Protein backbone atom coordinates (compact mmCIF):
# COMPACT_ATOMS: atom_id res chain seq x y z
CA UNK A 1 0.00 0.00 0.00
CA UNK A 2 1.30 3.44 -1.07
CA UNK A 3 1.95 6.05 1.58
CA UNK A 4 -0.87 8.56 2.05
CA UNK A 5 1.25 11.58 1.08
CA UNK A 6 2.14 9.94 -2.27
CA UNK A 7 -1.53 9.30 -3.04
CA UNK A 8 -2.32 12.93 -2.21
CA UNK A 9 0.42 14.09 -4.59
CA UNK A 10 -0.98 12.02 -7.48
CA UNK A 11 -4.48 13.32 -6.80
CA UNK A 12 -3.19 16.92 -6.80
CA UNK A 13 -1.39 16.48 -10.11
CA UNK A 14 -4.46 14.84 -11.61
CA UNK A 15 -6.64 17.74 -10.44
CA UNK A 16 -4.21 20.28 -11.91
CA UNK A 17 -4.21 18.42 -15.24
CA UNK A 18 -8.00 18.30 -15.30
CA UNK A 19 -8.20 22.05 -14.58
CA UNK A 20 -5.64 22.73 -17.33
CA UNK A 21 -7.55 20.60 -19.83
CA UNK A 22 -10.84 22.22 -18.88
CA UNK A 23 -9.29 25.71 -19.20
CA UNK A 24 -7.85 24.82 -22.62
CA UNK A 25 -11.19 23.47 -23.82
CA UNK A 26 -13.04 26.53 -22.51
CA UNK A 27 -10.54 28.84 -24.23
CA UNK A 28 -10.87 26.87 -27.48
CA UNK A 29 -14.67 27.00 -27.33
CA UNK A 30 -14.59 30.73 -26.60
CA UNK A 31 -12.18 31.34 -29.51
CA UNK A 32 -14.27 29.23 -31.91
CA UNK A 33 -17.41 31.07 -30.82
CA UNK A 34 -15.80 34.48 -31.35
CA UNK A 35 -14.40 33.36 -34.72
CA UNK A 36 -17.82 32.08 -35.78
CA UNK A 37 -19.48 35.33 -34.74
CA UNK A 38 -16.83 37.34 -36.59
CA UNK A 39 -17.28 35.22 -39.70
CA UNK A 40 -21.04 35.65 -39.55
CA UNK A 41 -20.72 39.42 -39.08
CA UNK A 42 -18.35 39.65 -42.06
CA UNK A 43 -20.63 37.59 -44.30
CA UNK A 44 -23.61 39.70 -43.22
CA UNK A 45 -21.79 42.98 -43.89
CA UNK A 46 -20.61 41.71 -47.28
CA UNK A 47 -24.15 40.74 -48.24
CA UNK A 48 -25.44 44.12 -47.08
CA UNK A 49 -22.66 45.83 -49.06
CA UNK A 50 -23.66 43.87 -52.16
CA UNK A 51 -27.25 45.06 -51.88
CA UNK A 52 -26.17 48.67 -51.39
CA UNK A 53 -23.84 48.34 -54.40
CA UNK A 54 -26.69 47.15 -56.61
CA UNK A 55 -28.63 50.13 -55.29
CA UNK A 56 -25.79 52.36 -56.47
CA UNK A 57 -26.03 50.65 -59.86
CA UNK A 58 -29.76 51.50 -59.95
CA UNK A 59 -28.92 55.16 -59.27
CA UNK A 60 -26.47 55.07 -62.19
CA UNK A 61 -29.18 53.68 -64.46
CA UNK A 62 -31.48 56.54 -63.46
CA UNK A 63 -28.78 59.05 -64.45
CA UNK A 64 -28.56 57.31 -67.83
CA UNK A 65 -32.32 57.48 -68.31
CA UNK A 66 -32.34 61.22 -67.71
CA UNK A 67 -29.40 61.87 -70.04
CA UNK A 68 -29.68 63.53 -73.44
CA UNK A 69 -28.68 60.77 -75.87
CA UNK A 70 -27.78 63.23 -78.67
CA UNK A 71 -24.24 63.59 -77.29
CA UNK A 72 -22.31 62.59 -74.20
CA UNK A 73 -19.69 64.51 -72.23
CA UNK A 74 -18.61 64.27 -68.55
CA UNK A 75 -20.04 67.75 -67.86
CA UNK A 76 -23.51 66.16 -67.99
CA UNK A 77 -25.19 64.70 -64.93
CA UNK A 78 -23.87 61.19 -65.51
CA UNK A 79 -20.29 62.49 -65.33
CA UNK A 80 -20.59 63.81 -61.77
CA UNK A 81 -19.31 61.39 -59.09
CA UNK A 82 -21.64 60.24 -56.33
CA UNK A 83 -20.62 60.54 -52.70
CA UNK A 84 -19.21 59.45 -50.49
CA UNK A 85 -22.62 59.33 -48.83
CA UNK A 86 -23.73 57.68 -45.62
CA UNK A 87 -25.85 54.57 -46.04
CA UNK A 88 -28.01 52.63 -43.61
CA UNK A 89 -31.50 51.54 -42.67
CA UNK A 90 -33.75 54.37 -41.51
CA UNK A 91 -31.68 56.28 -38.90
CA UNK A 92 -29.08 53.54 -38.47
CA UNK A 93 -25.85 54.58 -40.25
CA UNK A 94 -24.03 51.46 -41.42
CA UNK A 95 -21.27 52.81 -43.65
CA UNK A 96 -20.49 54.81 -46.78
CA UNK A 97 -20.97 54.45 -50.52
CA UNK A 98 -19.45 56.26 -53.48
CA UNK A 99 -19.64 55.72 -57.21
CA UNK A 100 -19.02 57.09 -60.66
CA UNK A 101 -20.12 56.57 -64.26
CA UNK A 102 -17.53 56.58 -67.02
CA UNK A 103 -17.86 56.33 -70.78
CA UNK A 104 -16.86 52.83 -71.87
CA UNK A 105 -16.60 54.04 -75.47
CA UNK A 106 -13.83 56.49 -74.66
CA UNK A 107 -11.24 53.76 -75.25
CA UNK A 108 -10.27 51.30 -77.96
CA UNK A 109 -12.37 48.13 -77.78
CA UNK A 110 -9.97 45.18 -78.01
CA UNK A 111 -12.76 42.89 -79.21
CA UNK A 112 -13.08 45.03 -82.35
CA UNK A 113 -9.96 43.21 -83.57
CA UNK A 114 -12.04 40.13 -84.42
CA UNK A 115 -15.57 41.47 -85.03
CA UNK A 116 -17.25 38.07 -85.61
CA UNK A 117 -16.53 34.50 -84.56
CA UNK A 118 -14.58 32.67 -87.21
CA UNK A 119 -13.78 35.85 -89.13
CA UNK A 120 -10.27 37.13 -89.85
CA UNK A 121 -8.91 40.13 -87.93
CA UNK A 122 -10.48 43.43 -88.93
CA UNK A 123 -7.81 45.42 -90.84
CA UNK A 124 -9.03 48.85 -89.68
CA UNK A 125 -9.18 47.80 -86.02
CA UNK A 126 -5.76 46.20 -86.35
CA UNK A 127 -4.33 49.36 -87.89
CA UNK A 128 -5.78 51.46 -85.09
CA UNK A 129 -4.44 49.16 -82.36
CA UNK A 130 -1.01 49.13 -84.00
CA UNK A 131 -1.05 52.93 -84.03
CA UNK A 132 -2.02 53.05 -80.34
CA UNK A 133 0.69 50.53 -79.40
CA UNK A 134 3.21 52.65 -81.28
CA UNK A 135 2.13 55.85 -79.55
CA UNK A 136 2.56 54.17 -76.18
CA UNK A 137 5.97 52.80 -77.25
CA UNK A 138 5.00 49.21 -76.48
CA UNK A 139 6.08 45.99 -78.20
CA UNK A 140 4.42 45.53 -81.65
CA UNK A 141 4.04 41.81 -80.84
CA UNK A 142 1.24 42.73 -78.45
CA UNK A 143 -1.12 43.25 -81.41
CA UNK A 144 -0.64 39.72 -82.76
CA UNK A 145 -0.78 38.21 -79.26
CA UNK A 146 -4.15 39.82 -78.49
CA UNK A 147 -5.57 38.73 -81.86
CA UNK A 148 -4.43 35.13 -81.22
CA UNK A 149 -6.05 35.23 -77.77
CA UNK A 150 -9.40 36.20 -79.34
CA UNK A 151 -9.57 34.34 -82.66
CA UNK A 152 -10.84 30.76 -82.88
CA UNK A 153 -7.89 29.13 -84.66
CA UNK A 154 -4.73 27.77 -83.08
CA UNK A 155 -2.37 29.11 -85.74
CA UNK A 156 -0.32 31.98 -84.30
CA UNK A 157 0.06 35.31 -86.04
CA UNK A 158 3.66 36.13 -87.11
CA UNK A 159 4.49 37.73 -83.73
CA UNK A 160 1.68 36.15 -81.75
CA UNK A 161 1.18 33.22 -79.40
CA UNK A 162 -1.19 30.26 -79.24
CA UNK A 163 -1.46 27.16 -77.04
CA UNK A 164 2.13 26.08 -77.68
CA UNK A 165 3.40 29.18 -75.88
CA UNK A 166 1.01 29.03 -72.94
CA UNK A 167 1.17 25.29 -72.24
CA UNK A 168 4.94 25.60 -71.82
CA UNK A 169 4.46 27.97 -68.87
CA UNK A 170 4.31 27.01 -65.20
CA UNK A 171 1.46 26.65 -64.50
CA UNK A 172 0.34 25.86 -68.06
CA UNK A 173 -2.88 27.15 -69.61
CA UNK A 174 -4.42 27.67 -73.04
CA UNK A 175 -5.37 30.69 -75.09
CA UNK A 176 -9.00 31.71 -74.55
CA UNK A 177 -9.83 31.73 -78.29
CA UNK A 178 -12.79 33.89 -77.39
CA UNK A 179 -13.65 37.51 -76.71
CA UNK A 180 -12.09 39.22 -73.73
CA UNK A 181 -14.54 39.70 -70.88
CA UNK A 182 -12.26 42.04 -68.93
CA UNK A 183 -9.21 44.17 -69.64
CA UNK A 184 -7.46 42.31 -66.80
CA UNK A 185 -7.19 39.27 -69.11
CA UNK A 186 -4.33 41.11 -70.81
CA UNK A 187 -2.06 39.99 -67.96
CA UNK A 188 -2.44 36.41 -69.17
CA UNK A 189 -1.48 37.25 -72.77
CA UNK A 190 2.05 36.82 -74.10
CA UNK A 191 4.26 39.90 -74.50
CA UNK A 192 2.23 41.88 -71.93
CA UNK A 193 4.07 42.22 -68.66
CA UNK A 194 2.95 44.29 -65.68
CA UNK A 195 4.56 47.48 -66.98
CA UNK A 196 2.98 47.14 -70.43
CA UNK A 197 -0.38 46.35 -68.86
CA UNK A 198 -0.34 49.47 -66.69
CA UNK A 199 0.57 51.63 -69.69
CA UNK A 200 -2.10 50.13 -71.93
CA UNK A 201 -4.96 49.78 -69.45
CA UNK A 202 -6.23 53.43 -69.51
CA UNK A 203 -6.66 53.34 -73.29
CA UNK A 204 -8.47 50.04 -73.92
CA UNK A 205 -11.68 48.30 -72.96
CA UNK A 206 -13.23 44.87 -73.53
CA UNK A 207 -16.84 44.98 -74.76
CA UNK A 208 -18.53 42.18 -76.69
CA UNK A 209 -18.85 43.31 -80.34
CA UNK A 210 -22.60 42.66 -80.39
CA UNK A 211 -23.33 44.91 -77.39
CA UNK A 212 -24.09 48.62 -77.14
CA UNK A 213 -25.40 49.01 -80.68
CA UNK A 214 -22.13 48.12 -82.38
CA UNK A 215 -22.35 48.21 -86.16
CA UNK A 216 -20.70 45.38 -88.02
CA UNK A 217 -18.97 44.29 -84.84
CA UNK A 218 -17.30 47.69 -84.43
CA UNK A 219 -18.07 49.94 -81.47
CA UNK A 220 -17.34 53.63 -82.22
CA UNK A 221 -15.12 55.76 -79.99
CA UNK A 222 -16.67 58.87 -78.40
CA UNK A 223 -14.70 61.94 -79.49
CA UNK A 224 -16.15 63.83 -76.52
CA UNK A 225 -14.42 61.61 -73.95
CA UNK A 226 -11.51 59.83 -75.62
CA UNK A 227 -7.94 60.76 -74.61
CA UNK A 228 -5.66 62.28 -77.25
CA UNK A 229 -3.77 59.01 -77.83
CA UNK A 230 -6.95 57.11 -78.69
CA UNK A 231 -8.15 59.92 -80.98
CA UNK A 232 -4.83 60.00 -82.82
CA UNK A 233 -4.95 56.23 -83.32
CA UNK A 234 -8.23 56.54 -85.25
CA UNK A 235 -6.43 57.29 -88.52
CA UNK A 236 -2.84 57.84 -89.69
CA UNK A 237 -3.77 61.28 -91.04
CA UNK A 238 -4.62 62.52 -87.52
CA UNK A 239 -1.53 64.13 -86.01
CA UNK A 240 -0.61 64.55 -82.37
CA UNK A 241 -1.38 68.25 -82.70
CA UNK A 242 -4.84 67.53 -84.14
CA UNK A 243 -5.74 65.14 -81.33
CA UNK A 244 -4.48 67.42 -78.57
CA UNK A 245 -6.23 70.48 -80.03
CA UNK A 246 -9.56 68.61 -80.18
CA UNK A 247 -9.21 67.52 -76.56
CA UNK A 248 -8.55 71.14 -75.60
CA UNK A 249 -11.33 72.46 -77.84
CA UNK A 250 -14.05 70.20 -76.45
CA UNK A 251 -13.20 71.67 -73.04
CA UNK A 252 -15.70 71.32 -70.23
CA UNK A 253 -18.85 71.01 -72.33
CA UNK A 254 -17.97 68.93 -75.38
CA UNK A 255 -19.55 69.03 -78.84
CA UNK A 256 -23.24 68.54 -79.54
CA UNK A 257 -22.86 68.01 -83.30
CA UNK A 258 -20.13 67.51 -85.87
CA UNK A 259 -20.36 71.06 -87.19
CA UNK A 260 -18.78 72.24 -83.93
CA UNK A 261 -15.66 70.11 -84.41
CA UNK A 262 -13.00 72.37 -85.88
CA UNK A 263 -10.91 71.04 -88.80
CA UNK A 264 -12.31 67.54 -88.81
CA UNK A 265 -10.81 66.11 -92.05
CA UNK A 266 -13.28 65.90 -94.92
CA UNK A 267 -11.89 62.49 -95.97
CA UNK A 268 -12.72 61.10 -92.53
CA UNK A 269 -16.41 62.00 -92.54
CA UNK A 270 -17.27 58.41 -93.45
CA UNK A 271 -16.01 57.40 -89.99
CA UNK A 272 -18.68 59.47 -88.24
CA UNK A 273 -21.20 57.21 -86.54
CA UNK A 274 -19.27 54.02 -87.36
CA UNK A 275 -15.73 54.34 -85.99
CA UNK A 276 -16.15 57.61 -84.11
CA UNK A 277 -19.14 59.35 -82.52
CA UNK A 278 -20.10 62.19 -80.20
CA UNK A 279 -22.17 59.99 -77.91
CA UNK A 280 -22.12 56.61 -76.24
CA UNK A 281 -24.37 53.66 -75.54
CA UNK A 282 -22.00 51.98 -73.09
CA UNK A 283 -21.25 53.15 -69.56
CA UNK A 284 -19.18 51.68 -66.75
CA UNK A 285 -20.63 52.05 -63.25
CA UNK A 286 -18.06 51.74 -60.47
CA UNK A 287 -19.45 51.55 -56.93
CA UNK A 288 -17.47 51.30 -53.69
CA UNK A 289 -19.24 50.37 -50.43
CA UNK A 290 -17.71 50.39 -46.95
CA UNK A 291 -19.61 48.68 -44.11
CA UNK A 292 -17.72 48.00 -40.91
CA UNK A 293 -14.41 46.45 -41.86
CA UNK A 294 -15.75 45.18 -45.20
CA UNK A 295 -15.04 47.09 -48.39
CA UNK A 296 -16.77 45.91 -51.57
CA UNK A 297 -16.25 47.23 -55.07
CA UNK A 298 -18.61 46.55 -57.97
CA UNK A 299 -18.09 47.14 -61.67
CA UNK A 300 -21.09 47.06 -64.04
CA UNK A 301 -21.24 47.49 -67.80
CA UNK A 302 -24.50 49.23 -68.73
CA UNK A 303 -25.93 49.19 -72.27
CA UNK A 304 -28.61 51.69 -73.32
CA UNK A 305 -28.60 50.98 -77.06
CA UNK A 306 -32.17 49.67 -76.75
CA UNK A 307 -33.43 52.98 -75.37
CA UNK A 308 -33.71 54.71 -72.00
CA UNK A 309 -36.39 52.27 -70.81
CA UNK A 310 -34.41 49.18 -71.76
CA UNK A 311 -31.01 49.68 -70.14
CA UNK A 312 -29.26 46.33 -69.76
CA UNK A 313 -26.65 45.25 -67.22
CA UNK A 314 -24.31 43.42 -69.57
CA UNK A 315 -21.81 42.34 -66.91
CA UNK A 316 -21.27 42.76 -63.21
CA UNK A 317 -18.10 42.06 -61.25
CA UNK A 318 -17.82 42.10 -57.46
CA UNK A 319 -14.57 42.33 -55.55
CA UNK A 320 -13.42 42.64 -51.94
CA UNK A 321 -10.73 45.17 -51.02
C-alpha positions as CSV (number, residue, x, y, z in Angstrom):
1,X,0.0,0.0,0.0
2,X,1.3,3.4,-1.1
3,X,1.9,6.1,1.6
4,X,-0.9,8.6,2.0
5,X,1.2,11.6,1.1
6,X,2.1,9.9,-2.3
7,X,-1.5,9.3,-3.0
8,X,-2.3,12.9,-2.2
9,X,0.4,14.1,-4.6
10,X,-1.0,12.0,-7.5
11,X,-4.5,13.3,-6.8
12,X,-3.2,16.9,-6.8
13,X,-1.4,16.5,-10.1
14,X,-4.5,14.8,-11.6
15,X,-6.6,17.7,-10.4
16,X,-4.2,20.3,-11.9
17,X,-4.2,18.4,-15.2
18,X,-8.0,18.3,-15.3
19,X,-8.2,22.0,-14.6
20,X,-5.6,22.7,-17.3
21,X,-7.5,20.6,-19.8
22,X,-10.8,22.2,-18.9
23,X,-9.3,25.7,-19.2
24,X,-7.9,24.8,-22.6
25,X,-11.2,23.5,-23.8
26,X,-13.0,26.5,-22.5
27,X,-10.5,28.8,-24.2
28,X,-10.9,26.9,-27.5
29,X,-14.7,27.0,-27.3
30,X,-14.6,30.7,-26.6
31,X,-12.2,31.3,-29.5
32,X,-14.3,29.2,-31.9
33,X,-17.4,31.1,-30.8
34,X,-15.8,34.5,-31.4
35,X,-14.4,33.4,-34.7
36,X,-17.8,32.1,-35.8
37,X,-19.5,35.3,-34.7
38,X,-16.8,37.3,-36.6
39,X,-17.3,35.2,-39.7
40,X,-21.0,35.7,-39.5
41,X,-20.7,39.4,-39.1
42,X,-18.4,39.6,-42.1
43,X,-20.6,37.6,-44.3
44,X,-23.6,39.7,-43.2
45,X,-21.8,43.0,-43.9
46,X,-20.6,41.7,-47.3
47,X,-24.1,40.7,-48.2
48,X,-25.4,44.1,-47.1
49,X,-22.7,45.8,-49.1
50,X,-23.7,43.9,-52.2
51,X,-27.3,45.1,-51.9
52,X,-26.2,48.7,-51.4
53,X,-23.8,48.3,-54.4
54,X,-26.7,47.2,-56.6
55,X,-28.6,50.1,-55.3
56,X,-25.8,52.4,-56.5
57,X,-26.0,50.7,-59.9
58,X,-29.8,51.5,-59.9
59,X,-28.9,55.2,-59.3
60,X,-26.5,55.1,-62.2
61,X,-29.2,53.7,-64.5
62,X,-31.5,56.5,-63.5
63,X,-28.8,59.0,-64.4
64,X,-28.6,57.3,-67.8
65,X,-32.3,57.5,-68.3
66,X,-32.3,61.2,-67.7
67,X,-29.4,61.9,-70.0
68,X,-29.7,63.5,-73.4
69,X,-28.7,60.8,-75.9
70,X,-27.8,63.2,-78.7
71,X,-24.2,63.6,-77.3
72,X,-22.3,62.6,-74.2
73,X,-19.7,64.5,-72.2
74,X,-18.6,64.3,-68.6
75,X,-20.0,67.7,-67.9
76,X,-23.5,66.2,-68.0
77,X,-25.2,64.7,-64.9
78,X,-23.9,61.2,-65.5
79,X,-20.3,62.5,-65.3
80,X,-20.6,63.8,-61.8
81,X,-19.3,61.4,-59.1
82,X,-21.6,60.2,-56.3
83,X,-20.6,60.5,-52.7
84,X,-19.2,59.5,-50.5
85,X,-22.6,59.3,-48.8
86,X,-23.7,57.7,-45.6
87,X,-25.9,54.6,-46.0
88,X,-28.0,52.6,-43.6
89,X,-31.5,51.5,-42.7
90,X,-33.7,54.4,-41.5
91,X,-31.7,56.3,-38.9
92,X,-29.1,53.5,-38.5
93,X,-25.9,54.6,-40.2
94,X,-24.0,51.5,-41.4
95,X,-21.3,52.8,-43.7
96,X,-20.5,54.8,-46.8
97,X,-21.0,54.5,-50.5
98,X,-19.4,56.3,-53.5
99,X,-19.6,55.7,-57.2
100,X,-19.0,57.1,-60.7
101,X,-20.1,56.6,-64.3
102,X,-17.5,56.6,-67.0
103,X,-17.9,56.3,-70.8
104,X,-16.9,52.8,-71.9
105,X,-16.6,54.0,-75.5
106,X,-13.8,56.5,-74.7
107,X,-11.2,53.8,-75.2
108,X,-10.3,51.3,-78.0
109,X,-12.4,48.1,-77.8
110,X,-10.0,45.2,-78.0
111,X,-12.8,42.9,-79.2
112,X,-13.1,45.0,-82.4
113,X,-10.0,43.2,-83.6
114,X,-12.0,40.1,-84.4
115,X,-15.6,41.5,-85.0
116,X,-17.2,38.1,-85.6
117,X,-16.5,34.5,-84.6
118,X,-14.6,32.7,-87.2
119,X,-13.8,35.9,-89.1
120,X,-10.3,37.1,-89.8
121,X,-8.9,40.1,-87.9
122,X,-10.5,43.4,-88.9
123,X,-7.8,45.4,-90.8
124,X,-9.0,48.8,-89.7
125,X,-9.2,47.8,-86.0
126,X,-5.8,46.2,-86.3
127,X,-4.3,49.4,-87.9
128,X,-5.8,51.5,-85.1
129,X,-4.4,49.2,-82.4
130,X,-1.0,49.1,-84.0
131,X,-1.0,52.9,-84.0
132,X,-2.0,53.0,-80.3
133,X,0.7,50.5,-79.4
134,X,3.2,52.6,-81.3
135,X,2.1,55.9,-79.6
136,X,2.6,54.2,-76.2
137,X,6.0,52.8,-77.3
138,X,5.0,49.2,-76.5
139,X,6.1,46.0,-78.2
140,X,4.4,45.5,-81.6
141,X,4.0,41.8,-80.8
142,X,1.2,42.7,-78.4
143,X,-1.1,43.3,-81.4
144,X,-0.6,39.7,-82.8
145,X,-0.8,38.2,-79.3
146,X,-4.2,39.8,-78.5
147,X,-5.6,38.7,-81.9
148,X,-4.4,35.1,-81.2
149,X,-6.0,35.2,-77.8
150,X,-9.4,36.2,-79.3
151,X,-9.6,34.3,-82.7
152,X,-10.8,30.8,-82.9
153,X,-7.9,29.1,-84.7
154,X,-4.7,27.8,-83.1
155,X,-2.4,29.1,-85.7
156,X,-0.3,32.0,-84.3
157,X,0.1,35.3,-86.0
158,X,3.7,36.1,-87.1
159,X,4.5,37.7,-83.7
160,X,1.7,36.2,-81.8
161,X,1.2,33.2,-79.4
162,X,-1.2,30.3,-79.2
163,X,-1.5,27.2,-77.0
164,X,2.1,26.1,-77.7
165,X,3.4,29.2,-75.9
166,X,1.0,29.0,-72.9
167,X,1.2,25.3,-72.2
168,X,4.9,25.6,-71.8
169,X,4.5,28.0,-68.9
170,X,4.3,27.0,-65.2
171,X,1.5,26.6,-64.5
172,X,0.3,25.9,-68.1
173,X,-2.9,27.2,-69.6
174,X,-4.4,27.7,-73.0
175,X,-5.4,30.7,-75.1
176,X,-9.0,31.7,-74.6
177,X,-9.8,31.7,-78.3
178,X,-12.8,33.9,-77.4
179,X,-13.7,37.5,-76.7
180,X,-12.1,39.2,-73.7
181,X,-14.5,39.7,-70.9
182,X,-12.3,42.0,-68.9
183,X,-9.2,44.2,-69.6
184,X,-7.5,42.3,-66.8
185,X,-7.2,39.3,-69.1
186,X,-4.3,41.1,-70.8
187,X,-2.1,40.0,-68.0
188,X,-2.4,36.4,-69.2
189,X,-1.5,37.3,-72.8
190,X,2.0,36.8,-74.1
191,X,4.3,39.9,-74.5
192,X,2.2,41.9,-71.9
193,X,4.1,42.2,-68.7
194,X,2.9,44.3,-65.7
195,X,4.6,47.5,-67.0
196,X,3.0,47.1,-70.4
197,X,-0.4,46.4,-68.9
198,X,-0.3,49.5,-66.7
199,X,0.6,51.6,-69.7
200,X,-2.1,50.1,-71.9
201,X,-5.0,49.8,-69.5
202,X,-6.2,53.4,-69.5
203,X,-6.7,53.3,-73.3
204,X,-8.5,50.0,-73.9
205,X,-11.7,48.3,-73.0
206,X,-13.2,44.9,-73.5
207,X,-16.8,45.0,-74.8
208,X,-18.5,42.2,-76.7
209,X,-18.9,43.3,-80.3
210,X,-22.6,42.7,-80.4
211,X,-23.3,44.9,-77.4
212,X,-24.1,48.6,-77.1
213,X,-25.4,49.0,-80.7
214,X,-22.1,48.1,-82.4
215,X,-22.4,48.2,-86.2
216,X,-20.7,45.4,-88.0
217,X,-19.0,44.3,-84.8
218,X,-17.3,47.7,-84.4
219,X,-18.1,49.9,-81.5
220,X,-17.3,53.6,-82.2
221,X,-15.1,55.8,-80.0
222,X,-16.7,58.9,-78.4
223,X,-14.7,61.9,-79.5
224,X,-16.1,63.8,-76.5
225,X,-14.4,61.6,-74.0
226,X,-11.5,59.8,-75.6
227,X,-7.9,60.8,-74.6
228,X,-5.7,62.3,-77.3
229,X,-3.8,59.0,-77.8
230,X,-7.0,57.1,-78.7
231,X,-8.1,59.9,-81.0
232,X,-4.8,60.0,-82.8
233,X,-4.9,56.2,-83.3
234,X,-8.2,56.5,-85.2
235,X,-6.4,57.3,-88.5
236,X,-2.8,57.8,-89.7
237,X,-3.8,61.3,-91.0
238,X,-4.6,62.5,-87.5
239,X,-1.5,64.1,-86.0
240,X,-0.6,64.5,-82.4
241,X,-1.4,68.3,-82.7
242,X,-4.8,67.5,-84.1
243,X,-5.7,65.1,-81.3
244,X,-4.5,67.4,-78.6
245,X,-6.2,70.5,-80.0
246,X,-9.6,68.6,-80.2
247,X,-9.2,67.5,-76.6
248,X,-8.5,71.1,-75.6
249,X,-11.3,72.5,-77.8
250,X,-14.0,70.2,-76.5
251,X,-13.2,71.7,-73.0
252,X,-15.7,71.3,-70.2
253,X,-18.8,71.0,-72.3
254,X,-18.0,68.9,-75.4
255,X,-19.5,69.0,-78.8
256,X,-23.2,68.5,-79.5
257,X,-22.9,68.0,-83.3
258,X,-20.1,67.5,-85.9
259,X,-20.4,71.1,-87.2
260,X,-18.8,72.2,-83.9
261,X,-15.7,70.1,-84.4
262,X,-13.0,72.4,-85.9
263,X,-10.9,71.0,-88.8
264,X,-12.3,67.5,-88.8
265,X,-10.8,66.1,-92.1
266,X,-13.3,65.9,-94.9
267,X,-11.9,62.5,-96.0
268,X,-12.7,61.1,-92.5
269,X,-16.4,62.0,-92.5
270,X,-17.3,58.4,-93.5
271,X,-16.0,57.4,-90.0
272,X,-18.7,59.5,-88.2
273,X,-21.2,57.2,-86.5
274,X,-19.3,54.0,-87.4
275,X,-15.7,54.3,-86.0
276,X,-16.1,57.6,-84.1
277,X,-19.1,59.3,-82.5
278,X,-20.1,62.2,-80.2
279,X,-22.2,60.0,-77.9
280,X,-22.1,56.6,-76.2
281,X,-24.4,53.7,-75.5
282,X,-22.0,52.0,-73.1
283,X,-21.2,53.2,-69.6
284,X,-19.2,51.7,-66.8
285,X,-20.6,52.0,-63.3
286,X,-18.1,51.7,-60.5
287,X,-19.5,51.5,-56.9
288,X,-17.5,51.3,-53.7
289,X,-19.2,50.4,-50.4
290,X,-17.7,50.4,-46.9
291,X,-19.6,48.7,-44.1
292,X,-17.7,48.0,-40.9
293,X,-14.4,46.4,-41.9
294,X,-15.8,45.2,-45.2
295,X,-15.0,47.1,-48.4
296,X,-16.8,45.9,-51.6
297,X,-16.2,47.2,-55.1
298,X,-18.6,46.6,-58.0
299,X,-18.1,47.1,-61.7
300,X,-21.1,47.1,-64.0
301,X,-21.2,47.5,-67.8
302,X,-24.5,49.2,-68.7
303,X,-25.9,49.2,-72.3
304,X,-28.6,51.7,-73.3
305,X,-28.6,51.0,-77.1
306,X,-32.2,49.7,-76.7
307,X,-33.4,53.0,-75.4
308,X,-33.7,54.7,-72.0
309,X,-36.4,52.3,-70.8
310,X,-34.4,49.2,-71.8
311,X,-31.0,49.7,-70.1
312,X,-29.3,46.3,-69.8
313,X,-26.7,45.3,-67.2
314,X,-24.3,43.4,-69.6
315,X,-21.8,42.3,-66.9
316,X,-21.3,42.8,-63.2
317,X,-18.1,42.1,-61.2
318,X,-17.8,42.1,-57.5
319,X,-14.6,42.3,-55.6
320,X,-13.4,42.6,-51.9
321,X,-10.7,45.2,-51.0
